[in-house]
Structure formats: C-alpha cells, structure tokens
Amino acid sequence: MKRILFKTYIGTALLTLFLVGCSDILEEQPRSVFTPGFFKTEKGVMGGLTAMYSHLRYIYGPAYYYNIGVTGTDEATYAQSADNNFKDVDLSGAGSLTPSSSRSDALWGQAFPNINTASGIIENAEVVGTISDALIAEARFFRAFDYFLLVQTFGGVPLDLGAGELKFNTSTSRTSVRNTVPEVYTKAIFPDLLKAINDLPEVGRLTGTVTKTVARLYLAKAYLTYAWWLENPNNIPTYPACDRTDPNGKNAAWYFQQAYDVSTTAIENPASFALQATYYDVNLGQNDRNKEILLYADHTEKSEKYNASSLTYGSGSAPDNFAGWMMTWNYTNIRSSGVSSVQREAEQHLGRPWTRMCPTIGVIKNTFADKTNDSRYDGTFVSVYRGNWDKAGNKSATLINANGMPVAPGGAILTFLNEDDASIVYANSTANIGAGVLPGRADFVIGPSGISRIVYPGLWKLGTYRTDNAGGLGQPNAASTRPFNIAKFSELYFVAAEAAVKGATVKSGKSARELINVIRARAGKWRWDNNGNVAKVVDNSAAMIAATPETIDINYILAESSREYYGEGNRWFDLVRTQKWNELASTYQICGSSYGQHTPATITRTIEKYHYLRPIPSSQIDGMEMTTEEKAAYQNPGY
C-alpha cells in the first residue's frame, strides 16, 4: 500500500492562535499565502488534509511537548544536562512552572491552526463537490483529536476562532472566549468522532491515514476521560469554572459504559490491525509501521524533502523527531584502555546523547520489578552497552575493561544489573564514569539503586534506526527518521479495562482482568533477548497471567500501562485523568548529577491541584487585544 509522505512549508508566522486563516496549508510546492478561496478547490482540500498529517510532526517527536507528558510523573525526572524546560515541569523545586516556561505552547500553537484547517475542509468540501465523506471524516477526526488534546491539557478552550463556533476563520481575531469542558466535549469532540467513525473506511486510503479503528479509540478515550471529569473523585478544580454536569443529562456511569462498548467494538472489529506477537516487535525499528500502530507522525530516511529534517544533523527543534535523545545519557564517556569504547552510533540502543530526562530508581525497581518473565523491561530500556570502537576505525581486537579483562567489539562494556548486588565496588575513576565492578566480570556494572541523573539505562524503544550505516557509525547526530508512534491497538484493551473497573457492564470474556491478561500474556512471550543480544524463544505467558491479581483496580491498570507504554509521552494524561498524579508521583528516588554518585536521595514534588491544568502560553495571552483583567481571567488559576 502506498505510504503518505509530506513536505512541510509554513506560511506566515502565527503571532496568536487566531492568526490562522489558511496560512498553515502544507503541500508539495511552497506557498507563502493561501487565500480562503483555495479551500474551494479539490487541490486545496487535499493540501489541507496533507497538512493535518504533517502537523503531527510538530507535536509528536520534538522533545518539548514530549517532556511535559513524561517528566514530573512517576516515569521520569530531569537529568544532569537538563535546562529549565525539564526542571520546571518536575515540580521538585529545581525550577518554576510558569506560562512562559511550561512549553504548553508546543501544543497550543500547533493545534489551533490545524483545527481551523479542518473546519475549512469540512465547510468547503461540499462546494467542491468531488470530496468524499471519507475524506471529510479525516478532517473531522483531526479537529476532534486536537480539541481532545487541548481540553485535557488546558481545560475549556475556545470553539470560536473568530468566525463562530467550529467555523472556518479567514480573518485575524485578537479576542477570545473559552468554552467550558462539557461544551468542548459535547459540541466538538463527540460529534466529530461519531461522524468520523460512520464515514471513515476500515482500511486507510494510504498507509498511515486514519480509519474507523483509530477514531473508535479516540472516542473511547474521550468518553473515558470525560467520565472521570464528571465524577471528579478528588475535587480537582476545573476552568472555566462550571458545574460538573453533562448538557445531555448523562452521568459518569453512562460515559464509562460508552467507553467500554466503543473500545470492545473496536477490539472485535480490528480490520487490518492486531497485536504484535511479542512486545519486542512493537517498537523494533525494523518493524516500524506495523499492524499494531494506529497513528504515527511519519518520517523517512529516503528523502530530506519528505522527512522535513536533515538526514545528517538534527536541529533540536520541530519538526525533527528527537524525543529519543532526551533519555539518552552520554555513554561515549565510557573508557576502556583509555579509549571511548562505546561510540555514538545511529543504532537503536545508542543514538545522540542529550541527558535531559532519566528514569527514577522506582521505575527500574518497582514498575519493572519482574525482569525475568515480563519482556517489557528488556523491550523498553538499554541495559547493556556494547563495544563498537571498530566501527570508528579503531582496529584493536580487544580493549581492557573491568578487572583488567579484555573485551572484543560487540562485547558488554557496561551493564545495568537487574537487581542490586552488595558486592559491587564503585569508584569514581572506574570506566571514567564512576561505574562499579564485580569479581570475574569483564563488564562494568551499576545496580538499580545506583542509577543517577547522569548515568542510567537508556530508552531503547524510541532509539535511532537507520538502514544506511554501511557497517559504520552512520549519522547519529541526525534526528530520528523513524515514525513517532501516537496510538496503538493495544490501548483499546486498557481503555476497556479501566471502564470496567469503573463499573461498566462487561461482555463475556472481557472483564478487566481478562483484558489486561491479553496484554500481560503477550508480554510473557520472548523471541529475542534484546540486551543479551541473543535469540530467546520463551513463553512465560502462563506465569504472567497467574501473577495478575484476581481483582484489578485503577492503580494496577496504571502500573500495567506504564510497563506497556513507558516513556512514550502520555503518562501525564493518565495520571491527570484518574487524578492519581499526586498519589503516585509526589516523591521519587534518584542518585546525584555527578559521576560516581550512587547514594539514592528521596525527592519530594509539590503537586498542587491547579497543576492538573497546564497554563495558557504567555505568547497567546500577550498577543490578545484584551484588557488586563480579561487576560487574567483567560489564564488558568494558579499561574
């Protein structure tokens, strides 16, 4: 099937969200200005649709939106080289979260222009007369998709961009009124997704375009999130302030049931989608765009034009896909025989180090406690760093490593152990990074309690993958040419299970425990030991199922979700939706920011109730022509 490829051209700069008009159309030929009449042509509509897929690359893949979905949760904290983009959202006193520092602009500034483009397509497609309902449904999906991201992040947001609610705006407007959360869901998100499900095909028109299944997933997630919002178990404030009642007279239980019904319908009608046989295969670079992935922000190593990024050097800005660098520490500082034995390489275990984010000790020890039966730790992290000096032109057959022992290329240079070992001897000079040694081992070692803000297991699942390395180190300084995965078929099992725990009436064979056990059984199946670098055909699914509690609760689902989707950018949404953020992430353990520091410190976060909404970006507030009082009222409380 033909893949959808994009070339990105940005028109005029957007000073505020309402300077959207038609200026963000993306297509093959560069244009600086698009007139409203362009949408009244088939070419204009198709260009607008292309823009919608391309806009995903400005949200997913760049590190700053990624950071606010992971750092500050129970999954990650800031690392040694972090700037305030990362320290601020950790809420641990290292920075201060403000409207100018929150990086919520990475979403706000991209979502609203795309919403306006979607409205332009929806309104003008009928005028064109040759645009199918299925194509219009793609626009409806993306309008709902962006509004769903916005309402989870900021609370109520404007449905009127200057021309009326959900109308295509063709003129500059510098005033704004925010709608309430129920209005955003019931006027925009639910209607658009219901219509999209009706009109979208089961199989995408191109590889990577949206289908009924992805629309069902997002409708189920929206129902689930709105149900929690109506229930509000921990009395988290909303903004703009409103009663937590549904305009259609439905209650939380009704929406939980809808979330269950829609997600199980998608599971039962998968079309071309399915779970991968092993967890390893879900995120393996050679297996990108597999049948489990419902939506992704695409990139390619075949063409800089369609990649929209250099193939040789990453800019560290959108639309580059460089999120995977953030949890990559500077492994090139490891020394064997005085040589940098692990060179920077465009390979999934390695890539470009930025050292901006790191897992907490609790992630390694508790979230991924079972590293024997469960393949997901091995399929998520880099726990073994192997020698590759030969690819840099060093012809040494071996280098001297731990305990004065030789290691050949491909051998283990540094291993993060699965369990702590009291026999480890650490020294600041060991391997140049303060690693430890164990008797009889040629590799340096670090125990789980010894990971720090400067040395920690890397994030394999988002790692670099290239096919053009030609036996060398390739282009490790380029942004990733892999697609950034946004939605997976497996999420439907989690949505249905969560809704079941919240009281939805379940179908035979699809209780919360049974749904989660489908995922856990798959996690028990190995075909490759990723960090051992050897084949491993083992089926631990029976042991995984036996270890599942008889009664599933929300905390267990959240823990299981973190094992499945660790570091993929959605954890903050999970914790905010369930109002578990403070309970699960208010403290964490990590060692210090200097090599050789292996004494864990317990860090406390201050997570206030107002933090459950991100601040409206100051760039938006500053650009509006409103009174000081009106601007203050527009901003979320606490900021």
Buried (B, 14 or more C-beta within 10 A) or exposed (E): EEEBBBBBBBBBEBEBBBBBBBBBBBBEEEBEEBEBEBBBBEEBBBBBBBBBBBBBBBBBBBBBBBBBBBBBBBBBBBBBBBEBBBBBBBBBEBBEBEBBBBBBBBBBBBBBBBBBBBBBBBBBBEEBEEBEEBBBBBBBBBBBBBBBBBBBBBBBBBBBBBBEEBBBBBEEBEBBEBBBBBBBBBBBBBBBBBBBBEBBBEBBBEEBBBBBBBBBBBBBBBBBBBBBBBBEEEEBBBBBEBEBEBEEEBEBBBBBBBBBBBBBBBBEEBBEBEBBEBBBBBBBBEBBBBBBBBBBBBBBBEEBEBBBBBBEEBEBEBBBBBBBBBBBBBBBBBBBBEBBBBBBBBBBBBBBBBBBBBBBBBBBBBBBBBBEBBBBBBBBBBBBBBBBBBBBEBEBEBBBBBEEBBBEBEBBBBBBBBEEBEEBEBEEEBBBBBBBBBEEBBBBBBBBBBBBBBBBBBBBBBBBBBEEBEEBBBBBBBBBBBBBBBBBBBBBBBBBBBBBBBEBEBBEEBBBBBBBBBBBBBBBBBBBBBBEEEEEEEBBBEBBBEBBEEEBEBEBBBBBBBBBBBBBBBBBBBBBBBBBBBBBBBEBBBBBBEBBBBEBEEBEBEBEBBBBBBBBBBBBBEBBEBEEEBBEEBBBBBB
